[in-house]
Amino acid sequence: MAEASPGISSPRLYWTAQWHVREETYARALAQIIDYHRAIPFAQHWGDGTTSSSDGQYFRAGGQGQASSNVNARYSNDPGVKLYTHISDQFSPFHTKIINATASEALHVLDGLLYHESDIRIAEHYTDTAGATEHVFALCHLLGFRFVPRIRNLRDRNLYTFDKPSAYPVLERQIGGRINEPHMKAHWDEVLRLTSSISAGTVTASHIMGKLAAYPRQNGLSVALREVGRLGARAAVDAPASGRSVPSPLFPCQRWFLQASISVHLKTTWTRSIVST
């Protein structure tokens, strides 16, 4: 980096990293870059900045032993971490978070939507199947986000209604049961308090959702959120029929990851060819 930066030495970069590069300073610096990019007229050709998507990308890390708990066999037998990134439809990565390799991505969907420091105001958000749970559906609806995940094997998912399944003969085989309306009403005040606390930053969404997911059946609030989420999931399934847009085959974040991977591959290939000659 020092060789590519005229007038800046390696010790100077090291000192800057040690004294000034922290999580909060990085977030503020990223927000300024995102806001500047958003103000460029050409960025409007990609989107208006109100739609986003998020996904996780796995990176290997060295070491074994204590790092054995960070092994995700889906990606590799080596320890590593995931970077969970939120990207707007203008291809601006406005929030990135390091999470455990085995962590649920769904727990971190709302963190990026709520706690970024840029001026972007997201209205609609996409994820893949890993980011779609009933709790995410519920809290996105309550916090004012339209959550439209791309769900793999949708026919294997159950829908839930207020009426008996027989009231919807076309969808009857897809309906798994009825929404527990009395339970929702009994815990509605708790649901609103939780939503307000998350919105105000009193507790982070990922932290409280992790607590609720640990005891999903024993916790009345968790069950109430599940019922609200089932209602939200049904609304998302109905959305394409209302004329709203549906996600493209590749989310912005997936396109961004693909472009980054291609860039790294080309640079590596070019470097090897130079070395070999």
DRENFI-446345 format. One record per residue (C-alpha): residue number from 1; residue in three letters; x, y, z. Coordinates in steps of 0.05 Angstrom, whole numbers. Last residue first. Example, Ala and Ser with C-alpha at 12.3 -4.5 7.8 and 13.67 -1.06 7.14 Angstrom:
REM residues 2
+-----+-----+--------+--------+--------+
|   n | res |      x |      y |      z |
+-----+-----+--------+--------+--------+
|   2 | SER |    273 |    -21 |    143 |
|   1 | ALA |    246 |    -90 |    156 |
+-----+-----+--------+--------+--------+
This chain:
REM residues 277
+-----+-----+--------+--------+--------+
|   n | res |      x |      y |      z |
+-----+-----+--------+--------+--------+
| 277 | THR |    162 |   -287 |   -354 |
| 276 | SER |    134 |   -331 |   -298 |
| 275 | VAL |    128 |   -272 |   -251 |
| 274 | ILE |     88 |   -230 |   -302 |
| 273 | SER |     42 |   -289 |   -317 |
| 272 | ARG |     31 |   -301 |   -243 |
| 271 | THR |     13 |   -227 |   -232 |
| 270 | TRP |    -37 |   -228 |   -290 |
| 269 | THR |    -70 |   -291 |   -264 |
| 268 | THR |    -76 |   -262 |   -194 |
| 267 | LYS |   -103 |   -196 |   -221 |
| 266 | LEU |   -154 |   -233 |   -264 |
| 265 | HIS |   -176 |   -277 |   -205 |
| 264 | VAL |   -182 |   -217 |   -158 |
| 263 | SER |   -224 |   -179 |   -210 |
| 262 | ILE |   -268 |   -240 |   -223 |
| 261 | SER |   -281 |   -248 |   -148 |
| 260 | ALA |   -297 |   -174 |   -140 |
| 259 | GLN |   -345 |   -176 |   -199 |
| 258 | LEU |   -380 |   -238 |   -171 |
| 257 | PHE |   -384 |   -207 |   -101 |
| 256 | TRP |   -415 |   -144 |   -130 |
| 255 | ARG |   -464 |   -183 |   -172 |
| 254 | GLN |   -483 |   -223 |   -110 |
| 253 | CYS |   -491 |   -158 |    -70 |
| 252 | PRO |   -534 |   -127 |   -124 |
| 251 | PHE |   -579 |   -189 |   -124 |
| 250 | LEU |   -572 |   -236 |   -184 |
| 249 | PRO |   -633 |   -266 |   -219 |
| 248 | SER |   -670 |   -199 |   -213 |
| 247 | PRO |   -716 |   -188 |   -154 |
| 246 | VAL |   -791 |   -178 |   -166 |
| 245 | SER |   -825 |   -112 |   -181 |
| 244 | ARG |   -893 |    -97 |   -153 |
| 243 | GLY |   -954 |   -112 |   -197 |
| 242 | SER |   -999 |   -137 |   -142 |
| 241 | ALA |   -989 |   -209 |   -163 |
| 240 | PRO |   -915 |   -204 |   -146 |
| 239 | ALA |   -933 |   -184 |    -73 |
| 238 | ASP |   -977 |   -244 |    -53 |
| 237 | VAL |   -917 |   -285 |    -30 |
| 236 | ALA |   -891 |   -225 |      9 |
| 235 | ALA |   -959 |   -216 |     43 |
| 234 | ARG |   -959 |   -290 |     64 |
| 233 | ALA |   -890 |   -281 |     93 |
| 232 | GLY |   -914 |   -221 |    133 |
| 231 | LEU |   -970 |   -261 |    165 |
| 230 | ARG |   -921 |   -316 |    182 |
| 229 | GLY |   -876 |   -263 |    211 |
| 228 | VAL |   -930 |   -238 |    257 |
| 227 | GLU |   -940 |   -309 |    282 |
| 226 | ARG |   -866 |   -319 |    293 |
| 225 | LEU |   -862 |   -253 |    330 |
| 224 | ALA |   -916 |   -278 |    378 |
| 223 | VAL |   -879 |   -344 |    388 |
| 222 | SER |   -815 |   -306 |    406 |
| 221 | LEU |   -853 |   -261 |    453 |
| 220 | GLY |   -883 |   -322 |    489 |
| 219 | ASN |   -815 |   -354 |    499 |
| 218 | GLN |   -815 |   -429 |    510 |
| 217 | ARG |   -822 |   -447 |    436 |
| 216 | PRO |   -766 |   -406 |    405 |
| 215 | TYR |   -715 |   -413 |    462 |
| 214 | ALA |   -648 |   -397 |    429 |
| 213 | ALA |   -681 |   -359 |    373 |
| 212 | LEU |   -705 |   -305 |    421 |
| 211 | LYS |   -634 |   -293 |    447 |
| 210 | GLY |   -605 |   -290 |    377 |
| 209 | MET |   -660 |   -242 |    356 |
| 208 | ILE |   -642 |   -198 |    415 |
| 207 | HIS |   -568 |   -194 |    396 |
| 206 | SER |   -578 |   -187 |    320 |
| 205 | ALA |   -629 |   -131 |    328 |
| 204 | THR |   -584 |    -90 |    371 |
| 203 | VAL |   -610 |    -66 |    438 |
| 202 | THR |   -625 |      5 |    458 |
| 201 | GLY |   -613 |     23 |    385 |
| 200 | ALA |   -677 |     64 |    380 |
| 199 | SER |   -706 |     18 |    326 |
| 198 | ILE |   -689 |    -44 |    365 |
| 197 | SER |   -720 |    -17 |    429 |
| 196 | SER |   -782 |      6 |    392 |
| 195 | THR |   -792 |    -62 |    360 |
| 194 | LEU |   -783 |    -97 |    427 |
| 193 | ARG |   -834 |    -51 |    460 |
| 192 | LEU |   -883 |    -63 |    402 |
| 191 | VAL |   -876 |   -139 |    408 |
| 190 | GLU |   -885 |   -135 |    484 |
| 189 | ASP |   -949 |    -95 |    475 |
| 188 | TRP |   -975 |   -146 |    424 |
| 187 | HIS |   -964 |   -206 |    470 |
| 186 | ALA |  -1036 |   -224 |    484 |
| 185 | LYS |  -1059 |   -200 |    415 |
| 184 | MET |  -1009 |   -245 |    379 |
| 183 | HIS |  -1029 |   -304 |    422 |
| 182 | PRO |  -1102 |   -294 |    406 |
| 181 | GLU |  -1086 |   -290 |    331 |
| 180 | ASN |  -1050 |   -357 |    326 |
| 179 | ILE |  -1043 |   -359 |    250 |
| 178 | ARG |  -1076 |   -421 |    221 |
| 177 | GLY |  -1041 |   -482 |    193 |
| 176 | GLY |   -991 |   -509 |    142 |
| 175 | ILE |  -1023 |   -482 |     79 |
| 174 | GLN |   -990 |   -506 |     15 |
| 173 | ARG |  -1038 |   -564 |      3 |
| 172 | GLU |  -1096 |   -516 |     12 |
| 171 | LEU |  -1070 |   -465 |    -37 |
| 170 | VAL |  -1122 |   -475 |    -93 |
| 169 | PRO |  -1176 |   -494 |    -43 |
| 168 | TYR |  -1167 |   -432 |      0 |
| 167 | ALA |  -1224 |   -434 |     52 |
| 166 | SER |  -1205 |   -507 |     64 |
| 165 | PRO |  -1142 |   -483 |     99 |
| 164 | LYS |  -1185 |   -454 |    155 |
| 163 | ASP |  -1182 |   -379 |    162 |
| 162 | PHE |  -1130 |   -334 |    193 |
| 161 | THR |  -1077 |   -359 |    145 |
| 160 | TYR |  -1009 |   -393 |    146 |
| 159 | LEU |   -965 |   -413 |     87 |
| 158 | ASN |   -918 |   -471 |     88 |
| 157 | ARG |   -851 |   -475 |     52 |
| 156 | ASP |   -833 |   -536 |     10 |
| 155 | ARG |   -863 |   -503 |    -52 |
| 154 | LEU |   -814 |   -446 |    -43 |
| 153 | ASN |   -756 |   -491 |    -58 |
| 152 | ARG |   -704 |   -435 |    -51 |
| 151 | ILE |   -731 |   -369 |    -25 |
| 150 | ARG |   -712 |   -303 |    -56 |
| 149 | PRO |   -727 |   -255 |      0 |
| 148 | VAL |   -775 |   -196 |     -6 |
| 147 | PHE |   -776 |   -156 |     59 |
| 146 | ARG |   -812 |    -89 |     54 |
| 145 | PHE |   -782 |    -48 |    110 |
| 144 | GLY |   -826 |     -7 |    157 |
| 143 | LEU |   -799 |    -29 |    225 |
| 142 | LEU |   -859 |    -74 |    240 |
| 141 | HIS |   -856 |   -108 |    172 |
| 140 | CYS |   -781 |   -118 |    177 |
| 139 | LEU |   -790 |   -144 |    248 |
| 138 | ALA |   -841 |   -197 |    228 |
| 137 | PHE |   -807 |   -222 |    164 |
| 136 | VAL |   -740 |   -226 |    202 |
| 135 | HIS |   -774 |   -266 |    258 |
| 134 | GLU |   -806 |   -313 |    207 |
| 133 | THR |   -738 |   -328 |    177 |
| 132 | ALA |   -706 |   -309 |    111 |
| 131 | GLY |   -632 |   -292 |    110 |
| 130 | ALA |   -607 |   -361 |     91 |
| 129 | THR |   -659 |   -367 |     35 |
| 128 | ASP |   -629 |   -308 |     -3 |
| 127 | THR |   -638 |   -236 |     16 |
| 126 | TYR |   -675 |   -176 |    -12 |
| 125 | HIS |   -693 |   -109 |     19 |
| 124 | GLU |   -744 |    -55 |      2 |
| 123 | ALA |   -751 |     14 |     33 |
| 122 | ILE |   -678 |     33 |     46 |
| 121 | ARG |   -662 |    104 |     64 |
| 120 | ILE |   -590 |    121 |     47 |
| 119 | ASP |   -563 |    180 |     86 |
| 118 | SER |   -503 |    139 |    111 |
| 117 | GLU |   -491 |    118 |    183 |
| 116 | HIS |   -510 |     44 |    179 |
| 115 | TYR |   -547 |     18 |    240 |
| 114 | LEU |   -617 |      2 |    217 |
| 113 | LEU |   -614 |    -35 |    151 |
| 112 | GLY |   -546 |    -67 |    165 |
| 111 | ASP |   -567 |    -92 |    234 |
| 110 | LEU |   -634 |   -117 |    206 |
| 109 | VAL |   -604 |   -173 |    165 |
| 108 | HIS |   -556 |   -196 |    220 |
| 107 | LEU |   -596 |   -251 |    253 |
| 106 | ALA |   -616 |   -280 |    186 |
| 105 | GLU |   -543 |   -296 |    170 |
| 104 | SER |   -541 |   -350 |    222 |
| 103 | ALA |   -471 |   -358 |    250 |
| 102 | THR |   -426 |   -416 |    230 |
| 101 | ALA |   -369 |   -375 |    201 |
| 100 | ASN |   -376 |   -324 |    257 |
|  99 | ILE |   -394 |   -254 |    235 |
|  98 | ILE |   -356 |   -194 |    208 |
|  97 | LYS |   -403 |   -137 |    189 |
|  96 | THR |   -407 |    -94 |    127 |
|  95 | HIS |   -455 |    -37 |    115 |
|  94 | PHE |   -464 |     13 |     58 |
|  93 | PRO |   -436 |    -30 |      2 |
|  92 | SER |   -458 |     18 |    -54 |
|  91 | PHE |   -479 |    -19 |   -118 |
|  90 | GLN |   -532 |     34 |   -134 |
|  89 | ASP |   -585 |    -19 |   -117 |
|  88 | SER |   -557 |    -16 |    -47 |
|  87 | ILE |   -508 |    -66 |    -17 |
|  86 | HIS |   -510 |    -98 |     52 |
|  85 | THR |   -451 |   -142 |     69 |
|  84 | TYR |   -442 |   -201 |    117 |
|  83 | LEU |   -368 |   -217 |    118 |
|  82 | LYS |   -360 |   -289 |    140 |
|  81 | VAL |   -303 |   -318 |    181 |
|  80 | GLY |   -252 |   -374 |    174 |
|  79 | PRO |   -227 |   -440 |    201 |
|  78 | ASP |   -206 |   -493 |    150 |
|  77 | ASN |   -249 |   -552 |    131 |
|  76 | SER |   -282 |   -508 |     78 |
|  75 | TYR |   -346 |   -476 |     55 |
|  74 | ARG |   -403 |   -521 |     78 |
|  73 | ALA |   -358 |   -550 |    131 |
|  72 | ASN |   -361 |   -485 |    170 |
|  71 | VAL |   -301 |   -481 |    216 |
|  70 | ASN |   -300 |   -424 |    267 |
|  69 | SER |   -306 |   -471 |    327 |
|  68 | SER |   -238 |   -500 |    307 |
|  67 | ALA |   -205 |   -432 |    318 |
|  66 | GLN |   -179 |   -451 |    386 |
|  65 | GLY |   -139 |   -507 |    355 |
|  64 | GLN |   -127 |   -487 |    282 |
|  63 | GLY |    -93 |   -428 |    249 |
|  62 | GLY |   -103 |   -387 |    186 |
|  61 | ALA |   -166 |   -355 |    162 |
|  60 | ARG |   -211 |   -371 |    103 |
|  59 | PHE |   -261 |   -320 |     78 |
|  58 | TYR |   -335 |   -333 |     69 |
|  57 | GLN |   -382 |   -283 |     37 |
|  56 | GLY |   -450 |   -268 |     67 |
|  55 | ASP |   -509 |   -236 |     33 |
|  54 | SER |   -549 |   -172 |     34 |
|  53 | SER |   -596 |   -136 |    -14 |
|  52 | SER |   -618 |    -64 |    -24 |
|  51 | THR |   -672 |    -20 |    -52 |
|  50 | THR |   -683 |     53 |    -37 |
|  49 | GLY |   -620 |     79 |    -72 |
|  48 | ASP |   -654 |    106 |   -134 |
|  47 | GLY |   -626 |     54 |   -181 |
|  46 | TRP |   -571 |     37 |   -230 |
|  45 | HIS |   -577 |     98 |   -275 |
|  44 | GLN |   -583 |    141 |   -213 |
|  43 | ALA |   -510 |    129 |   -198 |
|  42 | PHE |   -493 |    172 |   -259 |
|  41 | PRO |   -517 |    234 |   -223 |
|  40 | ILE |   -464 |    228 |   -168 |
|  39 | ALA |   -497 |    244 |   -101 |
|  38 | ARG |   -501 |    170 |    -82 |
|  37 | HIS |   -426 |    163 |    -90 |
|  36 | TYR |   -415 |    221 |    -42 |
|  35 | ASP |   -464 |    191 |      8 |
|  34 | ILE |   -430 |    123 |      4 |
|  33 | ILE |   -361 |    152 |     13 |
|  32 | GLN |   -383 |    193 |     73 |
|  31 | ALA |   -418 |    132 |    104 |
|  30 | LEU |   -355 |     90 |     96 |
|  29 | ALA |   -314 |    142 |    134 |
|  28 | ARG |   -365 |    143 |    191 |
|  27 | ALA |   -367 |     66 |    195 |
|  26 | TYR |   -291 |     62 |    193 |
|  25 | THR |   -286 |    112 |    250 |
|  24 | GLU |   -335 |     71 |    292 |
|  23 | GLU |   -300 |      4 |    279 |
|  22 | ARG |   -231 |     33 |    291 |
|  21 | VAL |   -177 |     58 |    244 |
|  20 | HIS |   -148 |    120 |    276 |
|  19 | TRP |    -91 |    103 |    323 |
|  18 | GLN |    -65 |     35 |    300 |
|  17 | ALA |    -83 |     43 |    227 |
|  16 | THR |    -53 |    112 |    223 |
|  15 | TRP |     11 |     89 |    257 |
|  14 | TYR |     17 |     31 |    208 |
|  13 | LEU |      5 |     76 |    149 |
|  12 | ARG |     59 |    124 |    174 |
|  11 | PRO |    107 |     67 |    187 |
|  10 | SER |     96 |     42 |    115 |
|   9 | SER |    112 |    110 |     85 |
|   8 | ILE |     66 |    160 |     50 |
|   7 | GLY |     92 |    210 |     -1 |
|   6 | PRO |     68 |    171 |    -61 |
|   5 | SER |     16 |    117 |    -43 |
|   4 | ALA |     24 |     54 |    -86 |
|   3 | GLU |     89 |     34 |    -51 |
|   2 | ALA |     57 |     48 |     17 |
|   1 | MET |      0 |      0 |      0 |
+-----+-----+--------+--------+--------+
